[in-house]
Amino acid sequence: MERVYLVMHLCGVCLLFGSLGALALHVMNGGDKSSNTSRKLVMMSHGLALTIIVVAGVGLLKLGYGSFGDKWVHAKLGIWLFL
């Protein structure tokens, strides 16, 4: 079961950076919020990626990969909230 959570976590991270990269590419090409025709898709993939990351991360914590009191867990949750 732990491999499932690890794969989910890594796929979520890849999807997150893919969606942020797509948004950055659009802005670098001179686009803005109103001209982005795929804005809804990018925002949905961003939200889905964050959800996958947190669900898989909590699943890994439940399996014993850490505890909710560890400082690195607080740092990861802070990063998740920032993104």
N, C-alpha and C positions, 0 to 999 in steps of 0.2 A: 504493500500500500504506500510505503514511503516514496517509492520511485514514481508513482502516479503524481503525488504532490510535488515532487521535484520537477518533473516534466511540465506540469501545469504552471509552476512558478516561473520556470525559464521561458515557456511559451508566452506567458503573460508579459514578461519583461521585453521579449522580442516584439510583441504586438504593440506595446507601449512606445518603444523607441521607433518603430515603424510609423506609427501614427504621428508622433512628434516630428519625425523626419519629413513626412509628407506635408505637414503644415509648414515647416521651415522652408521646404523647397518651393511651396506656393508663394510664400512671402518673398523669398529671394528672387523669384521671377517677376516681382512687381505686383503681385496680387494683393487684394485687401479682403476684408470680411464680406463685403457685398458681392464681390466677383467670384467667390469660391463656390463653385457649383457642387462640389463634393464635401462641403463643410459638415453636413449632417453625418455622413459616413465616417469622416475623420473623428468627429466628436463621439460617435457611438463606439468606434473601435478603441478610443482612448478610455472611455468609461468602462467598457468591457474588460480591457486589459487591467485596469486598476482593481476591478472586482475579482478577476481571476488571481491576481497577485496576492490580494489580502486573504482570499479564501484558502489558497494553497499555503500561504504563510502560516495562517492559524492552524491549518491541518498539520503542518510540520511541527509546530509548537506542541500540539496535542500528542504527537508521537514521540516527543522527548528530545527534539532538536534544540531545546532551550526552554526558558521559562519566561513568563510575562514580566518578571522583575529584572531581567537582564538589561543592561544599558544598551546593547546593540539592538535589542528588540524595540526599545523606545526610539532609537535613532532611525530604524527602518520605518516605524509607524510615522515618525515626523516627516521623513522623506515622502512617504506615501500620501500624507495629507497635503504636502507642498505640491506634488504633481497633480 
